[in-house]
Amino acid sequence: MKLSELGEFGLIARLTADLETDAAVVKGVGDDAAVLRCGRRWLLFTTDVLVEGVHFRRDFASLQDIGYKSLAVNISDIAAMGGRPTYAVVTACLPPSLTAKEAAALYDGLKEAARAWGVSVVGGDTTAAPLLVLNVALLGEAAPGRVRFRSGAEPKDIVCTTGPLGAAAAGLFLLQNEGFPCPEPLRNILLRRHRRPEPRVKAGLALAGIPAVHALIDVSDGLASEVHHLAAASGVGCEIYRAAIPVEPATEFVARRAGRDPVDWALFGGEDYELLFTVAPQALGEISHALAKAGAGCHPVGTITAEKGVWLLLPDGSRQELPAGGYDHFKQPDGKFSPENGNNY
């Protein structure tokens, strides 16, 4: 069977089915980061790779932006576990045609992200390659018992996101449609959302400190995809309320002018890097307060159900099955530009 038939997640399941782990492994494959016991601490370990022509285009972002994003998407994985990022190593595969000044710009962006979130870059590797490739491996830490997994959702939980969705997809649309009419302030907002995601580290730490928060994941591949991951890992179902999905005005402006549905960008666009979580209904007020102190929002978008399946509830009261959407690296036509996959392997 070809990988294009098996698909990314089918491949991962086959490759990892018989992996052996020792007693120090709290969680291996299957979440945003691995969790390892290390003395009195739990370590979090994640990695993501960004490949030119697959995850980014150099005519769509500066090298500094690309370096920044390579670390930011990894930091988001740590935030999605309720942890704090600590140490990173970086492998850079660089085309020989790149100048020393350009390589320095790439690392300037990476250093900027490291300073912003308190990460120490402690090593890595460089090599020549036909295309620009950046791979970051990142450690984080958390207190034992204060990590949140995507597998903890319970029936009757409220499903929430920490912020509006779809802006990164709107930014990508503007880059792919040069000259599309859009006021400069709105354009700048959307391009920044696409080029420079802001991991919700403080929000993740706040959520992990509240026992009523049962499950947590970041929105790297779109709301629909992440809801499917969360529901499958937890053995539950989910109903998402279409009218409740938060979309910021800049995204809505571009979508309407382009004849697109802004909610589709929220559901299937990806790369927003907000957090998606489930919480017991009685704790919603406490959560909203804690997230406000962490500089994030609390937007209820659905409910966890005992019935399996993921559904989109429409304003007229009807419901339809919600496809996972998201990006599968092995099922895309050649040359399609994609978001980064945020799964641990």
Summary of the structure (lengths in Angstrom):
residues: 345
radius of gyration: 19.4
end to end distance: 20.5
largest distance: 58.8
contacts: 1230
relative contact order: 0.18
helix: 35%
strand: 25%
